């Protein structure tokens, strides 16, 4: 059985400790700096993926889970969620980032992945 995957390949990312704040100093940042304003809630992206697919989008939402091996991917939002991988393994996120709110920017793609790949993640 294949699953549709909403994936964002990121070059840029920012994570916060609690609720989103406008002050970038209140965020733990990973990757290159991004603006925090103008982020689209993950629920809106998932409700209308055709409006965002194939273009750079800034998304905000809660981290659901993180790769526990080295922090090389995360899922953002409740099911369905956006699966986020970091372009060229340029950076990793803390393995304890689940539960934090994030603002991230990258290219959105909708893909079907195999059962084997699902099990890998």
N, C-alpha and C positions, 0 to 999 in steps of 0.2 A: 504494500500500500504506500502510495506517495503522498506527501504532504506539501501544501503550498507554503512557501517560506517567504516572508517579507524580510529582506536582508538589506542592511545598510553597510556599505564599505566605508569606513571612516578614515579620514586623515586628521580630523579635529574632534576634540571631545572635552567636556567639562563636567565634573560631578560635584554635587553639593552634599553637605552633611544632613540637612533636614529639608524643610520646605524651600522652594526656589526663592532666592533673594535677587534683587536688582544689582547688588554690589558684588562685582566679580571677586573681590577680596574674600568673600565668604564661601567661595567654592574651592575645592581641591581640583586643580586643572591637570589634564593629561593631554599630550599632543600639543599642536599649535593653538594659539589663542583664537577664540571666536567671540562674537557678540552674543550676549544672552537674550537681547530683545528680539522679538519677531519669531520666536520658536513656536511651532505648531504642536498642539498636544498629540500624543501618540494615538489616542482614540480617534481623532479626526483623520489622521493619516491612514489608519486601518479601515475607517469607514469609507474613505474615498481614495484608495491607493492609485487609481488612474490619474488623479490630479498631481501626483508627486513622483510617479515612476519615471526613472531615467533622467532625473534632474537633481541638482543639489538642493537639499532641504535641511532645515534646522528643526529638530524635534525635541520635545520635552516629555518627561514621564518618569514613573518609578521603575527602578531596576528590579526585575523579578528574580533573575539568577545570573551567575557569573561562572565562567570556566574555573573549576577548582584546582586545575593543574598549574596554570600560570596566569590566569586573568586575561586570556587572549580573545574572549568573546563574552557577550552578555545578551540577555533577553530583556527587553523593555516593554512594560505594559502587561496587562493580564491576557490570558488566552483569548483570541489569538494575540501573539506578541510580535514585536520587531526583533529579529535576530541581528545582532550587530557584531561584525568582525572588523578588525583594525587593519587598515591598508598596509601591506608589506610588513606586518608585525612591528610597526614603528614604535608602539608603546603597548603597555598592558594596564589594566585597571586593578584595583585592590580586590582580592578574592572575597572580601567581606562587604562589597559594595551593594549587595542585595538590600532592598529597603530604602536606599537613598534615591533622591530625585536627581535626574540628569538632564543636561542640555547637550545635544550632540549634533554634528553636521556632517553630511556625506551624501553619497549617491544612493537612492532607493531603487531596488530591483525586486521584482516578484519572480520567484523560482519554485519549481517543484524539485524536491530532493528525495532520494531513494531511502528505503528503510535502513540500509546499511549506514548511510550518512547520518540519518537521524540518530541511530544508536551511537555513532561516534561522538556526537555532541551531547 
